[in-house]
């Protein structure tokens, strides 16, 4: 019996390790000197083994915070990106080239650590101190992006027994004011890890956005999280020249992938600005099949119902995006799941664009009002009601594109 229990434990650990290795993301830390508004941005395009996530509010050890959670994590042990009431925000990407020994026998710790940091830390320096004091081995192999209300904008590349800090305000490291990470660490083993082509895609796209003075949440969602540019092939599947003749394409090495489950941009504040204006912009589900809705930490549990958990434990807009993604990836047998309908993606994105534009336009007005005059809960409630009332279903979008 003891041997059987031991074998079962080994199998469970192996499955957990396999599940961990499926985690992936593309991300950027953008300092205020790189954006037209002077506000820093934290971007996480999330790839993971679960399709279901939503936005939720928490009351932490010292600070309240709002973040992205796995909807099926019933105990809410983890947060995968978020911001707190004093303007600190954090997100992560899994790294696969720092080889921590602990992950051979311990579960990964990233979501738990981020939840704790949001509840306890106010600045980038606080986060560094938290990481420094963590018991070792940390059970971490990750790139943590962090911004704060004092202008801080950094990555911490963290593993079992150490970490390396990369500052987006250091012109020698980030001449244009931003840093990018996918699924390897610059301080890790060279040429190991994952996400090198996605990194090149993001680097090319963000450089264009920076050069044009357009880096913003709207630009990131439209031009990065829904981009089908490939830096190796030098093609963009959504351009008329590169659109496949029959509408089908292979899902590989683009920023949005079948495993993409959300895109979140946390827009911080300028130094000295009211941290209540920190805005979480989120697209739930496969980003080409969803649209952005905003939330604010100060509003507490008053989050638009379409992006937080419903009575069934899932969010309305996440359900819509997952349903539409089934149309994009309709083949389930054999290797069919690797093939996507890029013509369907183009049409769905076009149908959803007006919803996103309206949502983000209204939220920008609230953000600017909070920054200037203080928090306005009635304006937030009105926004939440409006986006819920106008939220489409998957069938509404199918009808709009004639499918």
N, C-alpha and C positions, 0 to 999 in steps of 0.2 A: 504493500500500500504506500509506503514511504517513497519507493522508487517511482511508482506511478504518479504520485503527487509532484515529485521532483521533475519528471519528464513534462508533465502538464505545465509546470511553472516555466520551464525552459521554452516551451512552445509559445506560451503567452508573452514572454519577454521578447522572443524573436518577432512575433507579430507586432508588438509595440514598437520595436526598433524599425521594422519595415514600414509601419505607418508613419513614424517620425521622418523617415527618409523621403516620404512623398511631399513633405511641406516645402513650399517654394514661394518666392515673391519677387517683385521688382519694386524698387523704392528710390526716393531721393530726399535729401535734406537741403532745403533752399533757404539761404539767409535773406534777411530783409534787403540787403544791398543788391540782390538779384531780381527783385520784384518791383513792378511799377508803383505799388502802394507803400513799399518799405516794410511790409509785414512778412515774416518768415512763413514758410510752408513746409509741411511734413506730408509726404505722399507714400502710401502703401497700396500697391496693387497686389491683392492677396490671392495666392494659389494654395489650395489645401485639399485634403481628402473629404471635406464636408461641403455640401452646397448651401447649407443653411446657416445664416448669421443675421444678427440684428443689432440695433443700438439700444443700450441700457444705461441707467444711472445707478451709481453706487455711493455709499457714504463710507469713506475709508478711515484709516486710523487717525489722520490729521485733516485730510481734505476730501471733499466730495469730488467725484469725477464721473465722466460719461465716456463710454467706449464701445468698441465693436466686440461682440461675444459670439461664440458658437451657440446657436439656438438649442442644440441637443445636449449641451453641457448643463444639465439640470441643477448642478450644485454651484454653477457660476464661479468656478475656481480660477478661471483664466480670462484675461482681456487681451485682445490682439492688436489694438491701437486705441488711443484715447487721450483725453485732456482733462486737467483738473481745474478747480475753481481759482487757482492762482496763476493759471496760464502755462503750466508745464504740460507738455505733450510728449508721447513716446509711441514708437512702433518698432517692428523688428522685421528682419528677413533671416531665415535659417541659413547658416553657413555650413559648407561641407568640406572645408579644407583646413580646419584647425585640429581635427582628430582628437577630441577629448576622450580619454580612457573611461570616464564615468558613464558615458552613454552606452557602454557595452552592458551595463547592469542597472542603470538608473533611468527613469522616465525623463524626457526633456522638460525643462523648467521655465521656458521663456514666458508663456502666458501668465504663469503664477507670479513670476518676478515683475512683469510689467504692471500687473494689478497692484502689487505691493508698492511699487515705486509711485504710481499715480496717487495712492492714498497717503504717502509719507513725504514726498519730495517736492520742493518748490522751484529749484533751479538745476541747471546742468551740473553745477558743482555738487549739489546734494546727491544727484544720481551717481556721480563718480565716487562719492564717499560711500554710498550704499553698496555699489559694486565692490569697492575695495574691502569693505568689511564683511562681505558674504562668506560664509563657511566654505571651505574648499574640500573636495572638488565641487565646483558650482553646478555641474550638470547643465552646462550651457555651451552652445556652439552657434553664436548668433551675432548679427550686426544690429545694434540698437540705435535708431535715430531719435534724437531728442531736441526739442526747442523749448525755450522758456520766455517769460515776459520781459526779461532783461536783455534780449537780443541774442541769447545763446542759440547755437545751431550746430550740432555735432553728431558724429557717429562714434559709438563705442563698439569695437570688435572684441567680443568677450569669449573666453574659453575657460576650461577648468581652473587654471592656475594663473591667469593673467588677463590683461585687456590692453588694447591700444586705442587711443583717442585721436580722432580726425576732426579738425575744426573747420567748418565751412566759412568762418570769418578770417581764416589764415590764408592770405593771398598766395603764399607759396604752395599750399595744398589745393586751394580752390580759387584759382584766379578769377573765375566768373561768379563766385559766391555760392556755388552749389556742389554737392557731392551725390554720387549715385552708388547704390549697391544692389546686387542681385543675390546669388546663392554661393558666393565665395567671399573671402576676406582678403584685403590687401596685405594684411600681416600674416596670412596663412601660407600654406604650401603652394608654391607657384604652379600654375597649370592644373591644379587639382580643383575639386569643387564643381559647381554647376552654374548655368546662367550666363556664360560668357557672351553669347550672341545677343541675348536679351539686354545685357549691359550695353553692348555696342548700339543696339537699336535705341535705347533710352538716351545714351550719350548724344547720338546724332539728333534726336528729336528735341531734347532739352536745349542743346546748343542753338538750334534754329529758333526756339521760343525765346531764349535769352537775347539772342542777337536782334530779334524783332521787338524786344521790350514787352513780351506778352505773357510771361510766366504768371499764372493765376490758377485758381481751382478750375475755372471754366476751361482754360486752355489745356490743363493736364488731363481732364476727363475726355475732352474731344480729340486731342492730338497725341496723347500717350497711352492712356488706358484703353482706347479703342483704335489704336493704330495697328495696321497690318503691314508695316514697313519691315523689311528684312535687310540688315546691313550687309550680310554676306552676298545675297543675291542682288542687292541694290534695286529692289522692286517694292512696290506698294500695291497690294492686292485690291485696294479700294480705288485706285486711279484708273481712269478709262483705258490707259495704255497697258496696264498689267492685270486687269480683271480677267480671270480665266474665261475662255469662250463659253464653256458649258456651265459656269457658275460654281464649280467644285474646286476646293483647294485642300491641301494637307495641313493639318494643325500641328505645326512644329516651329519652335523658336521665335514666335511672335510674343509680344508682351501679353495680350489677351490669349488665354489658352482654355481648352475645355475645362481644366481644373480651376480656372479663375472663379472666385466666389464673391469678390467684393473689390471695390476701389474706394479708398478713403483719403481725403485731403484735409488736414487740420491746419487752418489758417490762424496763426498767432497774432500778436499785437505788436505795434511799434513800442520801443522803450518809452515808458512813461504813460502809455495809453491804458485805458481801463481793461484789465484782463477778462472782464465779463464779455468782451467783444470776441474772444476766442471762439471760432466757429468750426464745427465739425461738419464737413460736407461728405456725404456718403452715397455711393451707388451700390446697392445690395444685389447679389447674384452676379451672373456672368455680365461684365460691364457693357458689352455691345447690346445687351438685351435689357438694360435698366437705365435709370436716370437719377440725377443727384437731388437729394433733399438735405436740408440743413438741420442742425441741432445745436443747442447751447447748454453748457454745464450749469449755468445759473438757473436755468429753467427746471432743474431737478428732474423729476419723473414726467414732466410735461414735455413729451417728445411726440412728434407726429405719429399717429397710430399706424401709418403705412410703413414705417421703418422700425418700429419696436415690436415686441412679441405680442401676438393676439392671444385669444383664449386657447387656441390650438398650439401655442408655443412658437409659431412661425410668423414672420412679417409678411404683409400683403405684397409689397413690391419685390421681396425676395421670391415669393411664390410666382409672381408674374414672370420674372426673369428666368427662373428655372423652367417654367412651362415653355417659354419662347426658345430657350436654348435647346429643348428637345427637337424643335423644328430645324434648328441650325445643324444639329448633329443627329440626323434621323436614322442612321444605320447602326444597328447594335450587334450584328453578328460578325464574327471574324475580326479583321482589322478595320471594320467599317467605322468604328468610333473615332478613328484618326482623321476622318474626312468631314469637312464642313462646307455648308452652303454659303459661300461668301456673298452671293447675290441676295440671299435672305438676310444676312447680316446688314448689308447696305440698306435694304428696304426697312428693316426694323429700326435701325438707327435713325433713319430719316423720319419715321413716324413718331419716334420718342423725343426727337429734338425739341419740338415746341413745349412739351411738358417740362423738360429740363430747363429751358430758357426761362419759362415763367417762374418756376420754383426758385431758380438761382437769382433772378432779378429781384423778386420779392424779398429773399433772404439778405441780399446785399444792402437793401434799404434798412432793414432791421439792424444788421451788423454796424453800419455807419451811425445809426441813431444811438446804439448802445455805446459806441466808442466816444461819441460827442457828449451825450446827455445822461448816460447811465442806463441800467437795465430796465426794459419795458416788458413786463410779463404779459400784458394784454396784447401787445403787438405780436409776441411769440405765439400766444394762443390763437390769435386770428390767422397767423401763418399756418400753424398746425392744422387748423380746421379747413383752411383753403386747400392745402396740398392733399389732404385726405379726400375732400369732396371731389377733386378733379383727378384723382389717381385712376388710371385706366386698368382694365383687366387684360390678360393675354388675348382674349377673344376680340376685345376692342381694337388692339393693335393688328391682329390678323385681318380683321375686317377693313382696316384703314389701308392695308397694303394689298388687299384683294387675294388673300390666301385662304 
